[in-house]
Amino acid sequence: MRNSYTPEEQIILNKIGKRIRFFRLESGLSQEKLAFACDLDRTYIGSVERGERNIAVINLCKISSALKIDSYQLLKTEE
Amino acid sequence: MRNSYTPEEQIILNKIGKRIRFFRLESGLSQEKLAFACDLDRTYIGSVERGERNIAVINLCKISSALKIDSYQLLKTEE
């Protein structure tokens, strides 16, 4: 897995990963159930939540749909 | 250039491309000037605006920083 992000980039990825995790837990979903709901791999969801992936918008939208939220909420800073 | 998106995915990419274009024009920037400001290629900016790229969050944040807006605004539907 490529992991050559600048500190600034890593902050962005960590923030998004935490937002996904926050909304996933709020929905009462496991990583496995979320992965199933958005047709992605559980290990992929895990790596996104850990800030290891520069996730692209299509997967971001798949995840937000499965979490029943608007995709932009995953990029917002405040809760 | 890979262009095998589903209709739903294409709608997402078109929407984001239009949002970027909207904010770019509002800032009075050419594609070239925006590209320079965010250290990306002008042809890349063009292809994102045309909905041809599944842009990842790091580039989305580079573009929003250069446009002096919050990245989540590029995913919002309303103006």
Backbone of each chain as nested JSON, in Angstrom:
{
  "chains": [
    {"id": "A", "residues": [
      {"number": 1, "name": "MET", "atoms": {"N": [0.833, -1.203, 0.0], "CA": [0.0, 0.0, 0.0], "C": [0.867, 1.251, 0.0]}},
      {"number": 2, "name": "ARG", "atoms": {"N": [0.638, 2.129, -0.968], "CA": [1.395, 3.362, -1.072], "C": [1.074, 4.238, 0.126]}},
      {"number": 3, "name": "ASN", "atoms": {"N": [2.073, 4.836, 0.723], "CA": [1.798, 5.657, 1.903], "C": [2.77, 6.82, 1.96]}},
      {"number": 4, "name": "SER", "atoms": {"N": [2.877, 7.536, 0.845], "CA": [3.855, 8.608, 0.748], "C": [3.147, 9.956, 0.712]}},
      {"number": 5, "name": "TYR", "atoms": {"N": [2.344, 10.207, 1.733], "CA": [1.619, 11.463, 1.769], "C": [2.407, 12.499, 2.559]}},
      {"number": 6, "name": "THR", "atoms": {"N": [2.242, 13.749, 2.198], "CA": [2.851, 14.826, 2.979], "C": [2.07, 14.927, 4.292]}},
      {"number": 7, "name": "PRO", "atoms": {"N": [2.655, 15.595, 5.302], "CA": [1.92, 15.748, 6.566], "C": [0.553, 16.408, 6.36]}},
      {"number": 8, "name": "GLU", "atoms": {"N": [0.487, 17.411, 5.493], "CA": [-0.782, 18.105, 5.237], "C": [-1.796, 17.15, 4.609]}},
      {"number": 9, "name": "GLU", "atoms": {"N": [-1.326, 16.337, 3.669], "CA": [-2.213, 15.37, 3.019], "C": [-2.699, 14.328, 4.016]}},
      {"number": 10, "name": "GLN", "atoms": {"N": [-1.77, 13.909, 4.884], "CA": [-2.148, 12.896, 5.868], "C": [-3.226, 13.419, 6.817]}},
      {"number": 11, "name": "ILE", "atoms": {"N": [-3.146, 14.71, 7.132], "CA": [-4.175, 15.323, 7.993], "C": [-5.542, 15.239, 7.322]}},
      {"number": 12, "name": "ILE", "atoms": {"N": [-5.579, 15.52, 6.025], "CA": [-6.838, 15.447, 5.262], "C": [-7.39, 14.022, 5.3]}},
      {"number": 13, "name": "LEU", "atoms": {"N": [-6.534, 13.057, 5.024], "CA": [-6.99, 11.66, 4.963], "C": [-7.441, 11.17, 6.341]}},
      {"number": 14, "name": "ASN", "atoms": {"N": [-6.709, 11.567, 7.371], "CA": [-7.109, 11.162, 8.732], "C": [-8.474, 11.735, 9.091]}},
      {"number": 15, "name": "LYS", "atoms": {"N": [-8.674, 12.989, 8.724], "CA": [-9.922, 13.678, 9.048], "C": [-11.099, 12.969, 8.386]}},
      {"number": 16, "name": "ILE", "atoms": {"N": [-10.936, 12.642, 7.112], "CA": [-12.019, 11.968, 6.385], "C": [-12.254, 10.57, 6.958]}},
      {"number": 17, "name": "GLY", "atoms": {"N": [-11.177, 9.889, 7.272], "CA": [-11.32, 8.556, 7.863], "C": [-12.097, 8.602, 9.165]}},
      {"number": 18, "name": "LYS", "atoms": {"N": [-11.797, 9.605, 9.984], "CA": [-12.495, 9.752, 11.267], "C": [-13.963, 10.106, 11.065]}},
      {"number": 19, "name": "ARG", "atoms": {"N": [-14.237, 10.923, 10.054], "CA": [-15.632, 11.286, 9.765], "C": [-16.42, 10.043, 9.345]}},
      {"number": 20, "name": "ILE", "atoms": {"N": [-15.818, 9.223, 8.491], "CA": [-16.507, 8.007, 8.044], "C": [-16.778, 7.105, 9.237]}},
      {"number": 21, "name": "ARG", "atoms": {"N": [-15.763, 6.937, 10.067], "CA": [-15.903, 6.097, 11.253], "C": [-17.004, 6.63, 12.176]}},
      {"number": 22, "name": "PHE", "atoms": {"N": [-17.002, 7.962, 12.358], "CA": [-18.01, 8.6, 13.214], "C": [-19.42, 8.279, 12.717]}},
      {"number": 23, "name": "PHE", "atoms": {"N": [-19.661, 8.503, 11.438], "CA": [-21.009, 8.284, 10.895], "C": [-21.345, 6.789, 10.839]}},
      {"number": 24, "name": "ARG", "atoms": {"N": [-20.339, 5.958, 10.604], "CA": [-20.582, 4.51, 10.592], "C": [-21.037, 4.043, 11.975]}},
      {"number": 25, "name": "LEU", "atoms": {"N": [-20.327, 4.485, 13.009], "CA": [-20.69, 4.062, 14.363], "C": [-22.047, 4.634, 14.754]}},
      {"number": 26, "name": "GLU", "atoms": {"N": [-22.307, 5.871, 14.295], "CA": [-23.604, 6.493, 14.579], "C": [-24.744, 5.669, 13.946]}},
      {"number": 27, "name": "SER", "atoms": {"N": [-24.448, 5.061, 12.803], "CA": [-25.45, 4.225, 12.119], "C": [-25.519, 2.819, 12.705]}},
      {"number": 28, "name": "GLY", "atoms": {"N": [-24.629, 2.539, 13.65], "CA": [-24.614, 1.208, 14.253], "C": [-24.132, 0.124, 13.312]}},
      {"number": 29, "name": "LEU", "atoms": {"N": [-23.314, 0.502, 12.328], "CA": [-22.822, -0.491, 11.358], "C": [-21.393, -0.922, 11.69]}},
      {"number": 30, "name": "SER", "atoms": {"N": [-21.113, -2.198, 11.486], "CA": [-19.729, -2.673, 11.531], "C": [-19.061, -2.294, 10.207]}},
      {"number": 31, "name": "GLN", "atoms": {"N": [-17.73, -2.371, 10.158], "CA": [-17.028, -2.141, 8.885], "C": [-17.526, -3.125, 7.838]}},
      {"number": 32, "name": "GLU", "atoms": {"N": [-17.779, -4.324, 8.279], "CA": [-18.236, -5.384, 7.365], "C": [-19.601, -5.045, 6.763]}},
      {"number": 33, "name": "LYS", "atoms": {"N": [-20.508, -4.596, 7.601], "CA": [-21.86, -4.269, 7.113], "C": [-21.831, -3.047, 6.21]}},
      {"number": 34, "name": "LEU", "atoms": {"N": [-21.017, -2.058, 6.583], "CA": [-20.902, -0.882, 5.714], "C": [-20.31, -1.295, 4.367]}},
      {"number": 35, "name": "ALA", "atoms": {"N": [-19.271, -2.1, 4.418], "CA": [-18.623, -2.561, 3.174], "C": [-19.629, -3.277, 2.279]}},
      {"number": 36, "name": "PHE", "atoms": {"N": [-20.436, -4.132, 2.878], "CA": [-21.439, -4.869, 2.113], "C": [-22.453, -3.902, 1.499]}},
      {"number": 37, "name": "ALA", "atoms": {"N": [-22.878, -2.919, 2.312], "CA": [-23.904, -1.965, 1.852], "C": [-23.408, -1.119, 0.686]}},
      {"number": 38, "name": "CYS", "atoms": {"N": [-22.112, -0.85, 0.624], "CA": [-21.641, 0.008, -0.476], "C": [-20.805, -0.768, -1.481]}},
      {"number": 39, "name": "ASP", "atoms": {"N": [-20.847, -2.083, -1.406], "CA": [-20.179, -2.935, -2.394], "C": [-18.674, -2.647, -2.48]}},
      {"number": 40, "name": "LEU", "atoms": {"N": [-18.066, -2.456, -1.306], "CA": [-16.616, -2.292, -1.243], "C": [-16.075, -3.354, -0.288]}},
      {"number": 41, "name": "ASP", "atoms": {"N": [-14.761, -3.478, -0.243], "CA": [-14.169, -4.5, 0.606], "C": [-14.03, -4.001, 2.055]}},
      {"number": 42, "name": "ARG", "atoms": {"N": [-14.215, -4.882, 3.01], "CA": [-14.092, -4.498, 4.417], "C": [-12.701, -3.947, 4.719]}},
      {"number": 43, "name": "THR", "atoms": {"N": [-11.673, -4.569, 4.138], "CA": [-10.306, -4.099, 4.396], "C": [-10.088, -2.701, 3.796]}},
      {"number": 44, "name": "TYR", "atoms": {"N": [-10.803, -2.43, 2.706], "CA": [-10.721, -1.092, 2.099], "C": [-11.328, -0.057, 3.053]}},
      {"number": 45, "name": "ILE", "atoms": {"N": [-12.51, -0.364, 3.585], "CA": [-13.157, 0.544, 4.549], "C": [-12.218, 0.782, 5.736]}},
      {"number": 46, "name": "GLY", "atoms": {"N": [-11.609, -0.274, 6.23], "CA": [-10.682, -0.142, 7.356], "C": [-9.516, 0.779, 7.029]}},
      {"number": 47, "name": "SER", "atoms": {"N": [-8.941, 0.609, 5.85], "CA": [-7.775, 1.435, 5.489], "C": [-8.181, 2.889, 5.25]}},
      {"number": 48, "name": "VAL", "atoms": {"N": [-9.385, 3.111, 4.724], "CA": [-9.864, 4.492, 4.568], "C": [-10.047, 5.134, 5.944]}},
      {"number": 49, "name": "GLU", "atoms": {"N": [-10.643, 4.388, 6.859], "CA": [-10.87, 4.941, 8.216], "C": [-9.548, 5.25, 8.918]}},
      {"number": 50, "name": "ARG", "atoms": {"N": [-8.513, 4.495, 8.595], "CA": [-7.194, 4.748, 9.204], "C": [-6.409, 5.837, 8.454]}},
      {"number": 51, "name": "GLY", "atoms": {"N": [-7.01, 6.431, 7.436], "CA": [-6.329, 7.502, 6.705], "C": [-5.24, 7.006, 5.776]}},
      {"number": 52, "name": "GLU", "atoms": {"N": [-5.353, 5.762, 5.35], "CA": [-4.306, 5.189, 4.503], "C": [-4.618, 5.302, 3.009]}},
      {"number": 53, "name": "ARG", "atoms": {"N": [-5.809, 5.816, 2.678], "CA": [-6.223, 5.853, 1.278], "C": [-6.631, 7.249, 0.841]}},
      {"number": 54, "name": "ASN", "atoms": {"N": [-6.142, 7.626, -0.313], "CA": [-6.563, 8.877, -0.935], "C": [-7.844, 8.567, -1.708]}},
      {"number": 55, "name": "ILE", "atoms": {"N": [-8.923, 8.451, -0.967], "CA": [-10.197, 7.979, -1.524], "C": [-10.723, 8.939, -2.596]}},
      {"number": 56, "name": "ALA", "atoms": {"N": [-11.248, 8.367, -3.66], "CA": [-11.794, 9.182, -4.75], "C": [-13.293, 9.37, -4.555]}},
      {"number": 57, "name": "VAL", "atoms": {"N": [-13.821, 10.372, -5.259], "CA": [-15.193, 10.824, -4.979], "C": [-16.258, 9.744, -5.206]}},
      {"number": 58, "name": "ILE", "atoms": {"N": [-16.073, 8.867, -6.171], "CA": [-17.112, 7.853, -6.408], "C": [-17.247, 6.934, -5.192]}},
      {"number": 59, "name": "ASN", "atoms": {"N": [-16.125, 6.505, -4.632], "CA": [-16.217, 5.66, -3.432], "C": [-16.714, 6.457, -2.228]}},
      {"number": 60, "name": "LEU", "atoms": {"N": [-16.341, 7.728, -2.165], "CA": [-16.829, 8.581, -1.089], "C": [-18.361, 8.658, -1.153]}},
      {"number": 61, "name": "CYS", "atoms": {"N": [-18.898, 8.765, -2.359], "CA": [-20.353, 8.849, -2.53], "C": [-21.021, 7.505, -2.235]}},
      {"number": 62, "name": "LYS", "atoms": {"N": [-20.364, 6.412, -2.589], "CA": [-20.917, 5.087, -2.261], "C": [-21.047, 4.945, -0.756]}},
      {"number": 63, "name": "ILE", "atoms": {"N": [-19.986, 5.36, -0.044], "CA": [-19.988, 5.243, 1.413], "C": [-21.045, 6.156, 2.027]}},
      {"number": 64, "name": "SER", "atoms": {"N": [-21.107, 7.402, 1.546], "CA": [-22.093, 8.33, 2.129], "C": [-23.522, 7.856, 1.85]}},
      {"number": 65, "name": "SER", "atoms": {"N": [-23.762, 7.279, 0.679], "CA": [-25.107, 6.741, 0.393], "C": [-25.453, 5.636, 1.367]}},
      {"number": 66, "name": "ALA", "atoms": {"N": [-24.496, 4.739, 1.61], "CA": [-24.737, 3.623, 2.519], "C": [-24.967, 4.132, 3.946]}},
      {"number": 67, "name": "LEU", "atoms": {"N": [-24.352, 5.273, 4.273], "CA": [-24.511, 5.864, 5.611], "C": [-25.723, 6.801, 5.658]}},
      {"number": 68, "name": "LYS", "atoms": {"N": [-26.407, 6.93, 4.519], "CA": [-27.6, 7.787, 4.397], "C": [-27.311, 9.234, 4.776]}},
      {"number": 69, "name": "ILE", "atoms": {"N": [-26.172, 9.733, 4.344], "CA": [-25.828, 11.14, 4.548], "C": [-25.388, 11.718, 3.2]}},
      {"number": 70, "name": "ASP", "atoms": {"N": [-25.318, 13.05, 3.135], "CA": [-24.792, 13.689, 1.922], "C": [-23.271, 13.563, 1.917]}},
      {"number": 71, "name": "SER", "atoms": {"N": [-22.724, 13.348, 0.742], "CA": [-21.284, 13.113, 0.649], "C": [-20.476, 14.28, 1.219]}},
      {"number": 72, "name": "TYR", "atoms": {"N": [-20.981, 15.511, 1.053], "CA": [-20.188, 16.655, 1.521], "C": [-19.963, 16.605, 3.038]}},
      {"number": 73, "name": "GLN", "atoms": {"N": [-20.858, 15.918, 3.753], "CA": [-20.701, 15.84, 5.212], "C": [-19.426, 15.094, 5.61]}},
      {"number": 74, "name": "LEU", "atoms": {"N": [-18.927, 14.25, 4.726], "CA": [-17.693, 13.519, 5.04], "C": [-16.461, 14.419, 4.929]}},
      {"number": 75, "name": "LEU", "atoms": {"N": [-16.618, 15.57, 4.301], "CA": [-15.486, 16.502, 4.168], "C": [-15.568, 17.665, 5.15]}},
      {"number": 76, "name": "LYS", "atoms": {"N": [-16.714, 17.796, 5.809], "CA": [-16.857, 18.911, 6.744], "C": [-16.052, 18.662, 8.006]}},
      {"number": 77, "name": "THR", "atoms": {"N": [-15.565, 19.745, 8.604], "CA": [-14.729, 19.598, 9.794], "C": [-15.558, 19.39, 11.045]}},
      {"number": 78, "name": "GLU", "atoms": {"N": [-16.583, 20.201, 11.2], "CA": [-17.373, 20.116, 12.429], "C": [-18.357, 18.934, 12.348]}},
      {"number": 79, "name": "GLU", "atoms": {"N": [-18.82, 18.517, 13.505], "CA": [-19.741, 17.356, 13.561], "C": [-21.153, 17.763, 13.17]}}
    ]},
    {"id": "B", "residues": [
      {"number": 1, "name": "MET", "atoms": {"N": [-7.567, 7.676, -21.647], "CA": [-8.219, 7.984, -20.379], "C": [-9.375, 7.012, -20.124]}},
      {"number": 2, "name": "ARG", "atoms": {"N": [-9.37, 6.372, -18.982], "CA": [-10.427, 5.44, -18.633], "C": [-11.741, 6.208, -18.506]}},
      {"number": 3, "name": "ASN", "atoms": {"N": [-12.768, 5.673, -19.042], "CA": [-14.034, 6.391, -18.97], "C": [-15.184, 5.401, -18.886]}},
      {"number": 4, "name": "SER", "atoms": {"N": [-15.091, 4.483, -17.961], "CA": [-16.081, 3.418, -17.857], "C": [-16.909, 3.592, -16.597]}},
      {"number": 5, "name": "TYR", "atoms": {"N": [-17.523, 4.759, -16.47], "CA": [-18.326, 5.025, -15.291], "C": [-19.78, 4.647, -15.551]}},
      {"number": 6, "name": "THR", "atoms": {"N": [-20.472, 4.254, -14.504], "CA": [-21.91, 4.007, -14.628], "C": [-22.602, 5.366, -14.776]}},
      {"number": 7, "name": "PRO", "atoms": {"N": [-23.854, 5.38, -15.251], "CA": [-24.566, 6.663, -15.362], "C": [-24.613, 7.414, -14.028]}},
      {"number": 8, "name": "GLU", "atoms": {"N": [-24.835, 6.675, -12.932], "CA": [-24.898, 7.321, -11.61], "C": [-23.544, 7.946, -11.252]}},
      {"number": 9, "name": "GLU", "atoms": {"N": [-22.476, 7.218, -11.531], "CA": [-21.135, 7.737, -11.244], "C": [-20.847, 8.969, -12.099]}},
      {"number": 10, "name": "GLN", "atoms": {"N": [-21.261, 8.893, -13.363], "CA": [-21.009, 10.015, -14.264], "C": [-21.725, 11.271, -13.786]}},
      {"number": 11, "name": "ILE", "atoms": {"N": [-22.912, 11.087, -13.21], "CA": [-23.656, 12.239, -12.673], "C": [-22.862, 12.892, -11.54]}},
      {"number": 12, "name": "ILE", "atoms": {"N": [-22.286, 12.066, -10.67], "CA": [-21.462, 12.585, -9.561], "C": [-20.278, 13.384, -10.102]}},
      {"number": 13, "name": "LEU", "atoms": {"N": [-19.575, 12.786, -11.065], "CA": [-18.378, 13.45, -11.603], "C": [-18.734, 14.739, -12.342]}},
      {"number": 14, "name": "ASN", "atoms": {"N": [-19.838, 14.717, -13.072], "CA": [-20.27, 15.939, -13.779], "C": [-20.6, 17.051, -12.792]}},
      {"number": 15, "name": "LYS", "atoms": {"N": [-21.275, 16.654, -11.717], "CA": [-21.699, 17.643, -10.722], "C": [-20.479, 18.31, -10.091]}},
      {"number": 16, "name": "ILE", "atoms": {"N": [-19.486, 17.493, -9.724], "CA": [-18.286, 18.051, -9.097], "C": [-17.517, 18.922, -10.092]}},
      {"number": 17, "name": "GLY", "atoms": {"N": [-17.44, 18.459, -11.321], "CA": [-16.761, 19.245, -12.357], "C": [-17.411, 20.612, -12.53]}},
      {"number": 18, "name": "LYS", "atoms": {"N": [-18.739, 20.616, -12.519], "CA": [-19.459, 21.896, -12.681], "C": [-19.256, 22.798, -11.475]}},
      {"number": 19, "name": "ARG", "atoms": {"N": [-19.193, 22.201, -10.288], "CA": [-18.962, 22.991, -9.069], "C": [-17.579, 23.646, -9.131]}},
      {"number": 20, "name": "ILE", "atoms": {"N": [-16.585, 22.869, -9.538], "CA": [-15.225, 23.423, -9.62], "C": [-15.21, 24.575, -10.636]}},
      {"number": 21, "name": "ARG", "atoms": {"N": [-15.833, 24.338, -11.774], "CA": [-15.88, 25.365, -12.814], "C": [-16.589, 26.624, -12.298]}},
      {"number": 22, "name": "PHE", "atoms": {"N": [-17.696, 26.4, -11.591], "CA": [-18.462, 27.529, -11.042], "C": [-17.585, 28.39, -10.123]}},
      {"number": 23, "name": "PHE", "atoms": {"N": [-16.922, 27.74, -9.174], "CA": [-16.107, 28.494, -8.218], "C": [-14.857, 29.089, -8.884]}},
      {"number": 24, "name": "ARG", "atoms": {"N": [-14.333, 28.377, -9.875], "CA": [-13.166, 28.915, -10.591], "C": [-13.544, 30.209, -11.307]}},
      {"number": 25, "name": "LEU", "atoms": {"N": [-14.681, 30.18, -12.017], "CA": [-15.093, 31.373, -12.753], "C": [-15.443, 32.502, -11.782]}},
      {"number": 26, "name": "GLU", "atoms": {"N": [-16.029, 32.122, -10.647], "CA": [-16.365, 33.126, -9.627], "C": [-15.094, 33.808, -9.102]}},
      {"number": 27, "name": "SER", "atoms": {"N": [-14.0, 33.053, -9.063], "CA": [-12.723, 33.61, -8.597], "C": [-11.995, 34.352, -9.705]}},
      {"number": 28, "name": "GLY", "atoms": {"N": [-12.554, 34.314, -10.902], "CA": [-11.922, 34.998, -12.029], "C": [-10.636, 34.333, -12.499]}},
      {"number": 29, "name": "LEU", "atoms": {"N": [-10.52, 33.03, -12.259], "CA": [-9.295, 32.314, -12.648], "C": [-9.51, 31.536, -13.946]}},
      {"number": 30, "name": "SER", "atoms": {"N": [-8.485, 31.505, -14.775], "CA": [-8.477, 30.598, -15.926], "C": [-8.116, 29.199, -15.423]}},
      {"number": 31, "name": "GLN", "atoms": {"N": [-8.353, 28.191, -16.253], "CA": [-7.923, 26.823, -15.881], "C": [-6.421, 26.818, -15.62]}},
      {"number": 32, "name": "GLU", "atoms": {"N": [-5.7, 27.563, -16.426], "CA": [-4.248, 27.626, -16.311], "C": [-3.821, 28.212, -14.963]}},
      {"number": 33, "name": "LYS", "atoms": {"N": [-4.45, 29.299, -14.577], "CA": [-4.083, 29.952, -13.312], "C": [-4.47, 29.081, -12.119]}},
      {"number": 34, "name": "LEU", "atoms": {"N": [-5.641, 28.441, -12.207], "CA": [-6.037, 27.54, -11.12], "C": [-5.043, 26.384, -11.029]}},
      {"number": 35, "name": "ALA", "atoms": {"N": [-4.698, 25.818, -12.174], "CA": [-3.752, 24.694, -12.206], "C": [-2.427, 25.09, -11.56]}},
      {"number": 36, "name": "PHE", "atoms": {"N": [-1.956, 26.276, -11.893], "CA": [-0.697, 26.761, -11.331], "C": [-0.822, 26.92, -9.814]}},
      {"number": 37, "name": "ALA", "atoms": {"N": [-1.944, 27.499, -9.379], "CA": [-2.153, 27.762, -7.951], "C": [-2.21, 26.477, -7.133]}},
      {"number": 38, "name": "CYS", "atoms": {"N": [-2.677, 25.394, -7.729], "CA": [-2.773, 24.158, -6.931], "C": [-1.77, 23.103, -7.394]}},
      {"number": 39, "name": "ASP", "atoms": {"N": [-0.827, 23.514, -8.204], "CA": [0.261, 22.616, -8.61], "C": [-0.26, 21.345, -9.299]}},
      {"number": 40, "name": "LEU", "atoms": {"N": [-1.259, 21.541, -10.161], "CA": [-1.766, 20.432, -10.973], "C": [-1.66, 20.854, -12.443]}},
      {"number": 41, "name": "ASP", "atoms": {"N": [-1.907, 19.917, -13.33], "CA": [-1.786, 20.234, -14.749], "C": [-3.071, 20.879, -15.278]}},
      {"number": 42, "name": "ARG", "atoms": {"N": [-2.929, 21.816, -16.201], "CA": [-4.11, 22.478, -16.76], "C": [-5.042, 21.466, -17.43]}},
      {"number": 43, "name": "THR", "atoms": {"N": [-4.462, 20.484, -18.129], "CA": [-5.304, 19.482, -18.808], "C": [-6.038, 18.622, -17.78]}},
      {"number": 44, "name": "TYR", "atoms": {"N": [-5.416, 18.439, -16.616], "CA": [-6.087, 17.688, -15.552], "C": [-7.306, 18.47, -15.056]}},
      {"number": 45, "name": "ILE", "atoms": {"N": [-7.117, 19.762, -14.797], "CA": [-8.238, 20.619, -14.354], "C": [-9.365, 20.552, -15.392]}},
      {"number": 46, "name": "GLY", "atoms": {"N": [-9.002, 20.648, -16.663], "CA": [-10.002, 20.586, -17.72], "C": [-10.779, 19.277, -17.695]}},
      {"number": 47, "name": "SER", "atoms": {"N": [-10.071, 18.177, -17.542], "CA": [-10.754, 16.871, -17.56], "C": [-11.62, 16.672, -16.31]}},
      {"number": 48, "name": "VAL", "atoms": {"N": [-11.188, 17.229, -15.181], "CA": [-12.027, 17.16, -13.968], "C": [-13.3, 17.972, -14.191]}},
      {"number": 49, "name": "GLU", "atoms": {"N": [-13.155, 19.15, -14.752], "CA": [-14.34, 20.01, -14.979], "C": [-15.312, 19.356, -15.956]}},
      {"number": 50, "name": "ARG", "atoms": {"N": [-14.795, 18.565, -16.875], "CA": [-15.668, 17.872, -17.842], "C": [-16.229, 16.564, -17.276]}},
      {"number": 51, "name": "GLY", "atoms": {"N": [-15.915, 16.248, -16.032], "CA": [-16.441, 15.036, -15.413], "C": [-15.765, 13.77, -15.901]}},
      {"number": 52, "name": "GLU", "atoms": {"N": [-14.534, 13.897, -16.357], "CA": [-13.834, 12.73, -16.897], "C": [-12.942, 12.038, -15.874]}},
      {"number": 53, "name": "ARG", "atoms": {"N": [-12.844, 12.611, -14.668], "CA": [-11.926, 12.073, -13.67], "C": [-12.618, 11.776, -12.352]}},
      {"number": 54, "name": "ASN", "atoms": {"N": [-12.322, 10.615, -11.823], "CA": [-12.784, 10.244, -10.488], "C": [-11.786, 10.831, -9.494]}},
      {"number": 55, "name": "ILE", "atoms": {"N": [-11.888, 12.115, -9.297], "CA": [-10.894, 12.867, -8.517], "C": [-10.844, 12.388, -7.065]}},
      {"number": 56, "name": "ALA", "atoms": {"N": [-9.637, 12.279, -6.536], "CA": [-9.465, 11.838, -5.151], "C": [-9.372, 13.048, -4.226]}},
      {"number": 57, "name": "VAL", "atoms": {"N": [-9.576, 12.789, -2.932], "CA": [-9.764, 13.888, -1.984], "C": [-8.562, 14.828, -1.866]}},
      {"number": 58, "name": "ILE", "atoms": {"N": [-7.353, 14.325, -2.013], "CA": [-6.201, 15.219, -1.875], "C": [-6.209, 16.281, -2.979]}},
      {"number": 59, "name": "ASN", "atoms": {"N": [-6.486, 15.877, -4.202], "CA": [-6.556, 16.87, -5.273], "C": [-7.767, 17.783, -5.114]}},
      {"number": 60, "name": "LEU", "atoms": {"N": [-8.857, 17.213, -4.617], "CA": [-10.05, 18.029, -4.36], "C": [-9.698, 19.137, -3.354]}},
      {"number": 61, "name": "CYS", "atoms": {"N": [-8.921, 18.786, -2.333], "CA": [-8.531, 19.768, -1.317], "C": [-7.538, 20.787, -1.869]}},
      {"number": 62, "name": "LYS", "atoms": {"N": [-6.64, 20.334, -2.748], "CA": [-5.711, 21.28, -3.38], "C": [-6.487, 22.324, -4.174]}},
      {"number": 63, "name": "ILE", "atoms": {"N": [-7.486, 21.84, -4.926], "CA": [-8.284, 22.748, -5.753], "C": [-9.099, 23.698, -4.875]}},
      {"number": 64, "name": "SER", "atoms": {"N": [-9.733, 23.164, -3.829], "CA": [-10.562, 24.036, -2.986], "C": [-9.696, 25.069, -2.268]}},
      {"number": 65, "name": "SER", "atoms": {"N": [-8.493, 24.694, -1.841], "CA": [-7.594, 25.665, -1.206], "C": [-7.257, 26.79, -2.181]}},
      {"number": 66, "name": "ALA", "atoms": {"N": [-6.955, 26.415, -3.412], "CA": [-6.603, 27.425, -4.418], "C": [-7.795, 28.329, -4.714]}},
      {"number": 67, "name": "LEU", "atoms": {"N": [-9.005, 27.779, -4.569], "CA": [-10.22, 28.564, -4.81], "C": [-10.681, 29.289, -3.539]}},
      {"number": 68, "name": "LYS", "atoms": {"N": [-9.921, 29.083, -2.451], "CA": [-10.228, 29.71, -1.15], "C": [-11.631, 29.357, -0.645]}},
      {"number": 69, "name": "ILE", "atoms": {"N": [-12.012, 28.116, -0.823], "CA": [-13.28, 27.621, -0.28], "C": [-13.0, 26.336, 0.493]}},
      {"number": 70, "name": "ASP", "atoms": {"N": [-13.991, 25.914, 1.29], "CA": [-13.859, 24.637, 1.988], "C": [-14.127, 23.507, 0.993]}},
      {"number": 71, "name": "SER", "atoms": {"N": [-13.377, 22.427, 1.132], "CA": [-13.485, 21.332, 0.164], "C": [-14.91, 20.775, 0.09]}},
      {"number": 72, "name": "TYR", "atoms": {"N": [-15.622, 20.765, 1.212], "CA": [-16.963, 20.166, 1.183], "C": [-17.902, 20.916, 0.241]}},
      {"number": 73, "name": "GLN", "atoms": {"N": [-17.6, 22.198, -0.001], "CA": [-18.459, 22.974, -0.902], "C": [-18.436, 22.44, -2.335]}},
      {"number": 74, "name": "LEU", "atoms": {"N": [-17.378, 21.735, -2.679], "CA": [-17.312, 21.163, -4.03], "C": [-18.224, 19.947, -4.179]}},
      {"number": 75, "name": "LEU", "atoms": {"N": [-18.678, 19.379, -3.065], "CA": [-19.573, 18.22, -3.12], "C": [-21.029, 18.595, -2.875]}},
      {"number": 76, "name": "LYS", "atoms": {"N": [-21.257, 19.822, -2.447], "CA": [-22.633, 20.232, -2.172], "C": [-23.403, 20.439, -3.466]}},
      {"number": 77, "name": "THR", "atoms": {"N": [-24.708, 20.168, -3.399], "CA": [-25.504, 20.278, -4.616], "C": [-25.916, 21.708, -4.898]}},
      {"number": 78, "name": "GLU", "atoms": {"N": [-26.375, 22.407, -3.87], "CA": [-26.878, 23.768, -4.095], "C": [-25.707, 24.743, -4.181]}},
      {"number": 79, "name": "GLU", "atoms": {"N": [-25.975, 25.899, -4.784], "CA": [-24.911, 26.906, -4.966], "C": [-24.62, 27.649, -3.671]}}
    ]}
  ]
}
